[in-house]
């Protein structure tokens, strides 16, 4: 299944797909094997999750597609009313159809887990299994988020959004540092193109996504029991960014095919334990092949 050590590494490809004003930027690597789709979290983009995971996945025989969700990175923004997890799932479904991706394992980080679950709930043959890293999916009381509120305010917001890319490297490194566990070094800086992560469209997308989050996830609660695809949740009980135990319990109590693995690697565990993520993908792949609904 894995690539021969002497074989050259497959080249990374970047493209934009979709109709005008709805195009999404995708980053791909690998040409054979089961497709793996990577969905980034809030205030992030495809490159951040692609950087630590693409090479191990391709070496193991998978082909990888990472997608900038609407408004992030190089993807065009949707209307503010079409940024909730359900609407994002519809946009992702159209993109996967254009890419002819079927029976994929979707790896989603943090808030990216919400559209991933809606995408799986929509059925069809696009998603065959899920790996959810530090998932943020449980309806949650909104935080004050004063900085985000100011950045999207009618009068002062545009000025703040124009300024953010300039200060993004300093703010971004500070946010990552706050999420690290004791003893963890900063992740590879090449995975964090800060200025692009804080571009004005991304700030607006983040605010709109949060506004639509709770309603869409409340609506999904009773539908999760009908999902029949193998799902692995990777979480750190001591996650300093989210209440990971609450989100994992929410999923485990509603999704019959959900299994949870505890990995002490922080909220950004894909940067520190890519081998654990790869192991989860292989477990899900095997479960799909043998028709196992739930991984022990």
N, C-alpha and C positions, 0 to 999 in steps of 0.2 A: 504493500500500500504506500509506503514512504518513497520519496525520491531517492535515487541512487546518489551516493555522496559525490561522485564525480560529475554529475549532471549540472549544467548551469542553472542558476536560480531563475525561475520565470520572471519576466519583466512586469513591473507595476504599470498599470494602464489607468488613465484618468479620462473620463468622458462625461458628457451631459446628455441626458435622455428625457424624452417627453415633448409635449407640444409647446409652442411659444407661450411664455408667461407662466408655465408650470414645470419648467425643466428642473431636473434634479441631478446633482453632481454625484457620480459614483467613482470609486477607486477599486480596481480589481487586480487580482493576481492569481495565477494558476489557470489551467485550461481543462483539467480533467478531474474526475471524482465528484462526490456529493457537494452541491453548493452550500456554502456557509455565508449567511448574511449578517453583517455587523451593524448594530444600531447604537449610536453614541448617546450620552446622557445630556442633561441640561447644561447650557453654556459651553458646549463642546462642539466637535465636528468629526467627520469620518476619519480624518488622518490620525486623530488622537487614539482611537480604539484600534485602527488598522496597524499602527506602528509596532506595538508589541506582539500582536497576534497573527499577522498575516504570514510571516515566514514559517513559524512552527506549524500552522495549519496546512500550508502548501506542502511543506516537507512531509507531512503525514498523509498527503494524498487528497486533500480537499481543495476546492477552488473558492476563492474568497471575493466577496463583494461588500464593500462598505459604502453606506449612503449618507450624504449630508441631508439631514431631515429638513423639511421646508423652512426657509428663512436662514438656515445656518450655512456657513461655508459658502460653497458655490451654487447652492440650490436657491431657486427663486422663492420669494415669500408667498405664502397663501394669504387670503384675507384673514383678519383677526378672528373672525367667527369660524374659520376652518383650520384652527390650530390645535384643537383638543385631540386627545389620543385616537378617538374614533375616526375623525377626519384625516389625521395623519396616516392612519392605517389604510384608508382608501387610496390615498396618494401613493403610499408605498406599494400597495397591491398593483396599481397601474404601472409603476416603474418595474416591478419584478416581471410583470407580463411582457413588457417591452424588451426586457433582457432575457426572456424565455427561461426564467429561473423557476424550477419546480422541485418539490420535495426537499426543500432547504431546511437546514438547522439554523435557526436565528439565535445569535448571541446578542443580547441587549444589556446595556449597562445603565444602572440607576433609573432615571426617568424614562429612558428609552424602553424600559420593560413595559410601560403602559401601552404605547402603540403596538409593541410586539404582541402583547396579549390580545388586543383588539384584532390585529392582523390574523392571528391564529384562530380567533373566534369566528372570523368571517368564513372559515371553511375553505373548500376548494383544495387544490393540490399544491399551493405555494409553500406551505409550512408543514414540515413533517415532525419537527421537534424543537424544543426551546432550551437554551441555557441562559439563565437570568443572573447577572452579576450584580450584587448589591442592589437588588431591585427596589425601586421607589414606585409603588403601585397602589398602596392602601389609601383610600380617601383620608386626607390629612388637613387639620386646621391650618389655614394659610398663615405664614409668618408675616411680620410687619414689612420686611423687605424694603426698607426706606430708600435704599440706593436704587433699586429697580423701579420703585414708584416714581422717584425723581427723574430717572432717565426716560420714563415714558409719559411724564406729565405734559400737558398741551403747550405750555409756554416755555418752560426751561428745558424740557426734555430734548428737543432737537440739538441744542447747544451741548448738553451733556453727552449725548450719543456721538456727536462729532469728536468730542474730546477723548472718549473712552479708549479708542485704539492706541492713543499715545501713552496712556498710563496703564494699559492692559498688562504688559509684562510684569510690572511691579505688583499690581493687584492680583494677577493670576498666580504668580509664584507664592504670594502670601496665602492665598486660598488653598493651594495644594499643600503648603507646609502645615497649615492648620488641620489638614485631613490625614496627615501621616501618623503612624504609630511610632512610639519611641524606638529609636534605632534604625528606622527606615531612612535611606538617603532619598534625595529628590529624584524623581523619574527622569528618564532621558529627555532633555529639553527639546530635542528634535520632534518629539510627539506633540508639542504644544505651540503651534503658530499663534501666539497670543493676539496679535493685531487682527488677524482674520477671525478669531474666535469672538472678539468683542466688536465686530463691525456693527453699524447701526441696525441693519436688518436682523441680526442675531439677537440684539437686545430686545427689539420689538417682538420677535418670535418667542423668546423666552417668556415675556410677560403674557402674551396671548395664550401660550401653551399652559401656563399655570392657571389662567382664568378658566379654561375649559376642562381642567384636570379632574376636579372632584365630581362634577356631574357625570362625566363619561365613565369614571371608575365605579361610581355608585350604580350606574346602569349596567355595568358588567358583572356585578357581584353574583347574581343568580344564574348568569349564563356560563360561568366558568365550569360548573359541574358537568356541562355537556362536552367539554373539551376532552379529547381522547388521545392526545399526543404526549409522548414522554417529555417531561419537563424537569430540569435540574436547576435548583436555586443554589448559588454560591454566595455565602454571606459570612461576615465577621461579626460575632455577637458584640464586639467592642467597637464597632464602626463609629467614628467621631462625627460623621456628617449626617447620617440618618439613624432612626430607630430601627435597625435592621431586623431585630427580633420581632417587632410588631408587624413589619411588612411580610416577613417569612411566615409568621403564624397566619396572617390574613390569606395568603396564597395556599398554604398547606391545608387550611380548614375548608377551602372552597373548590380547590382544583384536585380532583381525585388522582390525577396522574403525577402530582408534584412530589418530588423528593428534595430534601435539603441537605447540603453539605456545609459544614462549618469550617472555614479556613481563616486563620488569624493573619490576615494580610491587608487589612484596612479597606477603605471604600474603593480605592483604585487598584484592587488586587490583580487586575489583568496586566498591570505594569510590573508587579512584583512576583506574581505566580502564574506566568503564562502557561507553564507546564500543567498546572491544576486545571486551567480552563481547557487546554487541549484534552486532558484526560476526561473532563466532563463531556466534551463534544464526542469523543470516541465512545463513551458509555451510551450517549443518546443515539449515536449512529448504529451501534450494535443492537440496541433495543428496537430501533425502527426495522432493522433487517430481520429480526426474529419475531417481530410482532408483539413485543412486550410493551404494555401500556405504561407501567410504572417501574422505575429503576429501584432496586433494593438499596 
